[in-house]
Amino acid sequence: MEGDEEAAESSGKKFKRICVFCGSRKGYKSSFADAALQLGKQLIDRKIDLVYGGGSVGLMGLISKTVFDGGCHVLGVIPKALMAREVGLLNVDGYYNSLLALFDKGVEEGFIEDSARHIVISANSAEQLINKME
């Protein structure tokens, strides 16, 4: 890594590669795809390589294809196991409200399937949480 950073500095570039997290779906608004394309073009123009979530669909597929077709290196990283079980959040004093709102926004914008959103179960007390998870 140090050599990469030194090479980037000597060429006047700040970054040699950037890791991008984005959706495996395109969402409902064209502005998301437009932003992914613009980011991909910026990476190409600046000769910055891409590290991303490894998917070939959605925004991930769009940006990776753009960067790859533009001649930059693309490295996809796919986790060995994806979450398939329910996750319980003990939402004491509304601590996780913002996180839950983020998930709801993901459904609303078309990035998260409604069925996947229901994997996350929350409650205000331990008793309620266990009851919901049972």
N, C-alpha and C positions, 0 to 999 in steps of 0.2 A: 504494500500500500504506500509506503513512504516514497518509493520510486515513482509511483503514479502521481502523487501529490507534487513532487519536485518537477516532473515533466509537465504537469499542468501549469505550475507556476512559471516555469521558464518559457512556456508558449503564450503566457498572458491570460490563460484561462483560469477561472476560479475552481471549476469542477471538471473532472474527467468522466464521471458517471453520476447519475441521479436515480434514486429509488422513488418510484411513483406508486401510490396506492389509489386505485380507482375501481369503479364498478364492473362487475362481470355482466352487467346489463347496461343498455344505453340510456335508460330513463325515458321519461315521456317528453321532455323538452329537447329540441334540437340544440339549444345553447350548451348542453353538456357535451355533446359530440363535437360541437364547434370548438369548445375549450380544449378538449383532448387533442384535436387536430392542430390547433394553434400551439399547444405545448410541444407536440411531436415535431412540428416545423421549427420551433425555437431550438430544440435539442439538435436537430439536423444542422441548422445554420451555425450553431456554436460547436458542432462536432462533439457533442456530449452523449455518451452511451447510456442506455436505459437498463435498469433493473426493475422488474415489476412482478405482479402477482401470478404470472405464468398462464393466464387464461387466453384463449384465442377468440373469445366472444366479448360483446359489450364494449365498454370503454377501454378495457385492458387490451382487447384484440385490436381495436382501432389505433390506439397509440403505439402498440408494439409493431404493427404492420407498417405504420407511417414511418417510424424511426428505422426499422429494418430496411424498408424500401429506399430510404434516404441514405443508406450506406453506413449507418452507425451500428455498433454492436448492441444486441439485445439479449438479456439474460432473464429468463423466467424462473421464478421460484414458486413451487407448488407445495403446500404443506402435506405431510404424509396422511394426516387424518383430519377431516373436517368435523365440526361439531354436529352430532346427530342426536344428542340427548337434550332434555330440557335443562335449563339453567335457572336456578332460583336466586332472586335478589331480595334480600331483606332490606326494604326501602324505609329505613328509620328516618323520621322527620323529613321525608321527601328527598333524601340524599341522592337517589338515582333518578329523580324526575327529569333532569336534563338528558341523561343517557336514554331513557325511555322515549322522550320526545324526539331524540335523534333517530331512533329506530322507526318511530311512527312517520317521521319525515321521509325516511328512506323508502317506506312503503308508498307514501303519497307521491313521491317523485318517480317511482318505478324501479328503484334499485334493489329493493328487498321484496321477495314474495310474501304475501300476507301470511301464508302457512309457515314460513320461516320466522316471521316476527313473533309468532305464538310460541316459539321455543323458549323465549325468555318470559319467566313468570315472576311477578313481584307481589309483595304484600307488605303491610305495615308492621305485622307482628310475626313472630316465629310460628305461632300456632296457625295463623291464617296461611302462611307460606307452605307449611307442611301439608295442611289440608288441601290447598290448591294443587300441590305437586302429586298428591296421592290420587 
